[in-house]
Amino acid sequence: MFRKLFLLSTVALLVMISITSFAETKTVSAAVSEKLILKFNLPPIVLSASPDGRRIAYATRAEGSEFVVVDGKEQKHYDGIGSNIVFSPDSKHFAYRAQTGDKQVVVVDGQEGKSYDNVGSTLVFSPDSQRVAYAVRSGKSCFIVVDGKEGKHYDGGIGSNIVFSPDSKHLAYGVQSGGKQFVVVDEKEGKYYESIGDNIVFSPDGKRMVYLAKAEQKNFSVLDGKEGNRYDEISKNFFFSPDSQQMAYIARSSDKWFVVLNEKEGKRYNGIGDRIIFSPDSSRVAYQAQSDKRLLILDGQEGKGYERIGSTILFSPDSTRLAYVAQLNNKRFVTVIDGKEEKQYDNIGNGSIVFSPDSRRLAYAAQSGNKRFVVADGKEWKHYDGVGSQTLVFSPDSKKLAYVALKENRQIAVINEKEISEYDGIVALEKGGFVFDAPDTCRYLAMKDKSIFLVETKVE
């Protein structure tokens, strides 16, 4: 059983650490402050950090009941707490499911909603953080609840894909009712189909929407209400370009796979990778294909064949450069940048490739023997027992690179090859372990001594 947890008073520690600038050889100072966010005696049942990394919520149990603690404040006790605690994108709101007797409720910012027989596990905040939606069951009926208002009741079920448009103006979800499936957008039912996929996708501008449907044993896309070409199979993922003007997906006819871009079929292959990548300026497109070898297809042109190509294919922010990881015939790995192979390694971290904001620099995590390390601008940095492959983050001015390293079961915050501080663990925020608030300031959450700290580092 968990003992009752107490939040101690805020503690701030300030230490000065000497580090070496990446761009220059002069010694500079880094001020590291640790602010106690949470202290617990035993691991919580559920733990969640807000997107900005400044708030922590967790669920625990004591004396036969379960409850959530948010920002150190104990919430109401229930018979049970759901498996997820969700923060809004702006980090100002939180929501979770709770069990009371044979009923379930959703609690938003400490306020209980109406109780139902069952509440779905998907709790969704709108991108602007002003709305929250979830699916429920009451008796034999299933329906959506948005901001406490019940939608139309159905006799089948509500899909797990409940999605707001990026501009927060639209809400879509899938429904099964009367032996048919369809999509509901802003309370308006779409056309009925034999089945629909579990992925409803809005364009970045929120004005377009696509999903997968099936009829007469054929699969097709439904884009803005218009049915696309029919195929034997379509992968569940759809991809919009950043400018929302283009849409692509992966399809199969007979035994061949191909990319369909704006309903125009590309060359057919034995297989296609699971992602289609548009450049930030929407002018270029890349994906991997399987022939005798694995190929990188860039703007319709085939690259060199490899044994394997990693799932991470990355354009630079200015859209002029492209990087990916490939495996050679000798089973070693290389990073391919603008068509040129870098040094071979025993392994390269999938998802570790990162361009700097100015597009001039590139870094990734690699392995040689039993040691792991970061390679930045072609230079190998210090070797460690491990490197967090998805923790590499450049500063906004592109001059600093931060990542998490592992040494003797301790996780270390590293900036520009210098070890800043070490902890029992460093919690991932956004797309990596670190968030840069300014070119000289970054923050992250860290665990030590059964406590979680907000760590802020300022490099002068």
N, C-alpha and C positions, 0 to 999 in steps of 0.2 A: 504493500500500500504506500501511496505517496503521503509524506508528511506535509502539513500546511506550509506554504511558501511565503516568505516575507521579502519585500523589496527594501533593501537598505537605503540609507540616505545617499544622495548623489555624491560621488567621490571623483575628484579631478586630479590627475597626476600630470606633471609637465616635466619632460626631460629633454635635454639637448643632445642630438646625435650628429656627428660629423659624417657627411657623405661626399662622394665625388660626383660632380655633374657629368652626365653622359656626353654632352656636347663639348665640354671643356675639362681641363685637368685640375682646375682650382678646387679647393675644398670649400664646401658650403655647409650651412647648418640646416637641420630639420627639427622643428618643434613637434613633438608627438604628445597629444593629450588623450587621456582615456577617461571616458565618462561612463560610470556604471549604469547600465540600463536594466539589468535583471540579475538576481541571484537566486539560485534554486539548489535544494539539497539533493534531489533526485531528478533524473531526466523526465521532462514532461511527456504527456501522451501525444500531444500535437504542439508543434512550435511553428510560428510564422513571423516573418519580418515584413514591415511595410516597404513599399518600393523605394522610398527615400532612405531606408536604413535607420530611421530615427525612432521607430516604434517596434515593440515586440509584444506579441500575444501568444499565449500558450494555454493549453487545457491540461488539467490534472485532476486527481481524485483524492478525496479525504472523507473518512467516516461514511462510506457507502454512497457518496454522491460525487458527481463530476461538475467542474466549473471552469470558466475561462478567466484568465488574468490578463488585463490589457493595461500597459503602462504602469504596472505594479498595482492596479486596482482590481480587487476581486469582484467578479460578476456574480449574478444569481446562480445558485446551485440547482442542478437538474439530475435526472436519473441517468442521463448520458449526453455526451457531446459528439457531434459529427466529426468526420475524419479531416475536415479542412476548416481553417479560419482564414477568411479572405479580407484583404485590405483593398480599398478603392485605389485607382491609379494615382490620385493626388495624396494618398496616405492619410487622409483626414477621417475616413470612415472605415468601419469593420463590420463583418457579418459572419455568422456561423449558425449551424443547425443544432437544435437541442431536443432531447427526448423528455417528455413529462407524462408519466403513466403510459398509456398506449397511443399517445398523440405526439406529433412532432411540430416544432415551431422554428421559425427563422428569427434570429435576434440581430437587429441592425443598430449599432451604436448604443447597445444596452437596452433597446426597446423591443419587446416581443411583438411579433406579428400574430395573425390568427393561427390557431392550431389546426392541423390536418392529420389524416391517417398516415400519410407518408410525405416527406419532402425529398425531392431529388438532390443528388450530391452536388449538382452544378449551381453555384451561386455566382451571378455575373453582375458586376458593376459596369455602367456605361463608361466610355472613355473620358467623358467630362466629369465623372464621379457623382453625378447628380441623381442617377437612377439605379435601381437594383432589380433583378429579375430572377425567377427560379420556377421550377415545375413542381406541382403537388398532385396528390391523389386524395380524393374524398369520396368514400364509398366506391362506386363503380366508375366514377368520372375522374378524368385527368385534365389539368388546365394550367395555364401560366399565371403567375402572380407578378405584377409589375408595380412597384411602389405601393404595395398593399392592395392593389385593385385586381380582382379576378378577371381573367379572360374567358373566352368561350369554353364550355365544357365539352369534352370528347369522351367517347366510350372505349377508345383504344389506349394510346399512350402518347407521351411527349418525348421527342428525341433529346439526347444529351447535348446536342449542339444548339445552344441558345446564344445568339450573337447580336450585339449592337453594331451598327455601322460606325466607322471611325469618327464621324461627325456627331454621333450620339442621337441622330434624328430618327433612326429607323431601328426596328427590332424584328428579327426573323427567327423562326424555329420550325422544326419538322413535327408532323403529326401523323399518327396512324389511327384511322377510324373507318369503320364500315368495310374493312378488308382492303382499303386503299391507303396510299400515303401521299402527302402533299406538304407544301411549305406555306406557312402563314407569315405574311409581312405586314406589320402595322395593322393587325387584326383582320387583314383581307386574305382569304384562302386562295391559293394558287390552283393550278390544274391538278387533277387526281392522276396518279400513276400507280403501276404495279409496286414500285418501290422507289425510294429516293436515297441518296447517299447520306452519310453522317457528317458531311462537311459543307456548310453554307458559308460562302465567302463574299464579303463586300469589297469593292475597290477602295483604294486609299482615300479617294475623295468622297466616298460614301454614296455616290450616285448610281453605282451599278452593283449587280449581285448575280452570282452564279451558283448553281448546285448540280448534282448528278441525279439523273432520273433513268428509269428503265420501263420499257413497254415493248410488248411483242418480242421478248427475249433479246432485245437490243438496248445498249446503253448510249446515252447522249447527254450533252450539257444543256442546261437551261439558263441562258444568259439574258437578263432583263426581260424574262418571260418568253423568249424566243428559243425554240429547240434547235440544237446543232445537229451535225452529222451523226449518224447512228453507227456504232461499232460493237464488236464482240465484247470488248472490255475497255473500261476507262479507269485509270488510277484515280483514287479518291481526291487527290490534291489538285487545286486550281491555282493559277498564278497570274496576278495582275502586274502590269508594269507600274513603276512608281507614279507615272503621270496618269494612270487609270485608263489609258487609251488602248492598251493591248491586253489580251488574255490568252493564256496558253495552258495546255494540259497534255497528258500522255495517254495514248490510245493503242489498242491492238485490233488488228484484223487478221483473221486466220492465225498464223504463227509468227507474225511480224509486228514489231512495236515501232511507234513513231511519235514525234511531237506535233501537235496541232496548234498552230499560232494564228489567231484571228480566223479560225476555221479553215486554214490552209494547211495541208499535210506536208510534213517534212519527209526526208529520206527514211526508208524503212530499215530497221535493224533487228538483230536477234533479241535485243533488250535495250531498255532506256533506264537511266538512273532515276531516283525518286524525286529529283528536284529540277526545276527550270529556273535559271537565275537571270534576272534583268539587271542591266547596269543602272546606277543611280539616276543617270539622265535619260533612261528608258530607250536609248538608241541601240543597245547591243543586247544579245541574249546568248546564254551558254548552257550546256547540259552535257552529260556523259552518255555514251552509247556503247553497246556491245556488238562487235563483229567477231573477227578472229581474235582481236585484242580489244581492250577498253580504249575508247577514243574520247577526247574532249572536243565537242562541237562548239565552235565559236562563230557566231554570225553565219551559220551554215557551212563553215569550212572545217574539215576534219584535221585534228592534230595528230601527233605521233601516237602510235599504239603502245599500250602498257598492259602489264598483268592485271593491275587494279588501279582504280582512281578513287580517292577518298570522296566522301560526300560533301566536304567543304570546298566549294568553288566560289572564289571571292573576287569581286571587282573592287578597285580602289575608289575612294570617294569621288575622284574627278572622272571616273569611268574610263580612263585611258589604259589602265593596267589590269592584269588578271593573274591570279595565283591559285594553285591547287596542289594536292599531294598525290604522287603516283608511286606504284611499286614496280621495280624493274624485274628482269628475268632472274637476277641473282637473289631475289627476295628482299633486297634492300629498298629503302624508300628515299625519294627525293622530293623537294619542293620545286615546282615548275613555275617560274615567274616570267611572264611575257614570252612564253615559249622556250625559255632557257632553264636548264636543269641546274640546281644548286648542288652542294656536296651531298653524298649519299650517307644515310644513317640506318641503324638497325630498325628504328621506328620513328615516326613523326606523329605528334598528337593530333588526332582528328578534331577539328574544330578550334585548333590553336592559332591558325593563321590570322594575323591582324595587320591591316594597313594603318599608318598614322593618318590623322585628319588631313594633312597637307599632301597625302598620297606619295610622298617621297621615300618613306621608310616602311619596312616590313619585318615582322617578327613571328616566330613560331617556336613550339616546344619540340625537342628532339631527344632521342635516346641512342647511346652508344655503350654497349655492354650493359652493365647494371646501373649506369648513371644517366640521369636526365638533366637537361639544361635548356636554356633559351638561346636561340640563334637570332640575333638582331643585326640587320644590315650585313648579313653574311658572316658575322663574328660570333663565335661560341662564347657564351657567358659561363659563369661558375657552375660546376657540376653539383648536383644534389641527388638525394635518394628518390625524389619525385618532384614534378612540376605540375601545378594545376593547369591542365591544357586549355581550359576555357576561362582562365583568369587574367590573361594578358590584356592590358589596357594602356593605350597611349594618352598622354595629357592633351588638352585642347590645342596647345601650341606645338605639339609633336616632338617636344624635346625630352620628355620623360616617359619611361616605360615601367609600369608596375605589374607585378605578378606574385603568385603564391608559390613558395617552394616548401618541400618536405625534407627535414633533416632529423634523423633519430626520433621519429614519431612526433616531432614538433613542426607546426606550420609557421613559416616565416614570411613576413611582408618584405618584398624586395623592390626597391626603386633604383633604376639605373645601376644595377649590379651590386648595390650596397644593401646589406641586411638592416632593415629599420627596426623591427621588433619581432618577437616570436610568441606563439600562443598554442594552446591545445588544439584550436581550430579557427579557421577564418571563414565566415559565412558569405556565400555568394550573394551579390546584389546586382540587380539588373542583368547585364550580360557577362559580368565578370565579378571578381572579388572586390573591386575598387570602383569608386565613383569620384571623378575629378569635378569639383565645384568651380575650380579656377585653374589656370596653368600651374600654379604653385601649391595647390591645396587638394588633397584627396582624403576620402574617408572610407571606412569599412567596419563591419561588425566582427568582433573576435571573441573567442571563448577561452577563459582560463579560470582556474580555481572555482569551478562550478558556477561561473558568472558570465554574463555577456556584456561586453563593453562596446560603446561607439568610439572608434579610434579615428582621430583626425590628425593628419600630418601636413605640416606646412614647410615646404622647401624654399629657402630664401635664395 
